[in-house]
Each structure stands twice: as structure tokens, then as C-alpha cells.
Amino acid sequence: MAKEAGGKRRYVRLLQAAALCMGAMLAPVPALALTSGEVAKVVDLIAALQPSLGPFAYDEEIARDWFEQDAESGGLIRAAGFTAESWETAVGETFRGLIALEPQGNIDALRAKLDLGMDSFTQLNDAQKAELQQELEAEFTQMLALRAEGAAYADIVRPIAPRLNALIQASSE
């Protein structure tokens, strides 16, 4: 009987250990996430570099270009603690978060504007209009994908969004 009880205990312990291991394997792994400090640095750097590098409109290539141009001149981005990769990631996540914060009404208005704008291209033939429509649709779909990805960063970006929006508006005027 003692031998049977010991076997049951071992079996129970084995099951408990297996459950613990399964739980550890299935637990969400904390990802390297954008921090509020990184968002603030990104916005500060954009503000500091726009006068010399020009208006910033988010694009992975533009983020890379800015890093390279800044490295050749003052190196502010690297001095702020970013590598080329971490800068691209932080800028990308910041702008995805900003896009995610855009109210749905503004997204719907943009879509309507794109659809109505096609009528203004009277100089294009039907094939050219179809090609342009396809390109605009692809861009809009990509923006929606960025917006969906940005939901994970929206809360981190929210406090600095007004300042970032002001920088973007000022540079586009």
C-alpha cells in the first residue's frame, strides 16, 4: 500500500511539473516594447532635426535616411542611445501608434476623399484611372495595416501625440 501511495504521489508530482512547464511555455512572453521615454526621444529628435533634414513624413526609408544623414552631421540620434535598427523600430512603432490614435471618422473621411478625388483626374484615360485607383487602394490598405499594428503602441504614444501631430502639421505647411 505504501508503495502504491508513493507511485501515486510521483504521478501527481509529474503531472504538476508537466502542468507547470506547459503553463510556462504558454504564458505570454514579454516583448521588447516601445517605452514612453523612447517616444519622447523620437519626437524630440524629429523636432531638433527637421530644420536641417527637412519635413519628416513617416516611412521606413526616411527613418533610415535620417539616421544616416544625422550620423554624418551631428550624430544626435546615436547620442540619444539609438542604433540604426532601434531608431527605425522606435520611429515605426511611434508612428504606428499615432496612426492607431486617429479617430475612425477621420479614416472614413480620408477614404471618401480618395474615392471622390478619382473624379478630378479628367486628363487620365480609363486604364490610367484604374491603375491610379489600384495604387491608392494599396496605399490605403497599407495604412490600415499600420493602424492595426499601432494599436499595441497607442497608449504609449497618446501623451505625446498632440506634440507629434503639431510637428507634422508645421512641417507640411
Secondary structure by P-SEA (a helix, b strand, c coil): caaaaaaaaaaaaaaaaaaaaaaaaacccccccccaaaaaaaaaaaaacccccccccccaaaaaaaaaaaaacccccccccccaaaaaaaaaaaaaaaaaaccaaaaaaaaaaaaaaccccccccaaaaaaaaaaaaaaaaaaaaaaaaacccccccccaaaaaaaaaaaaac
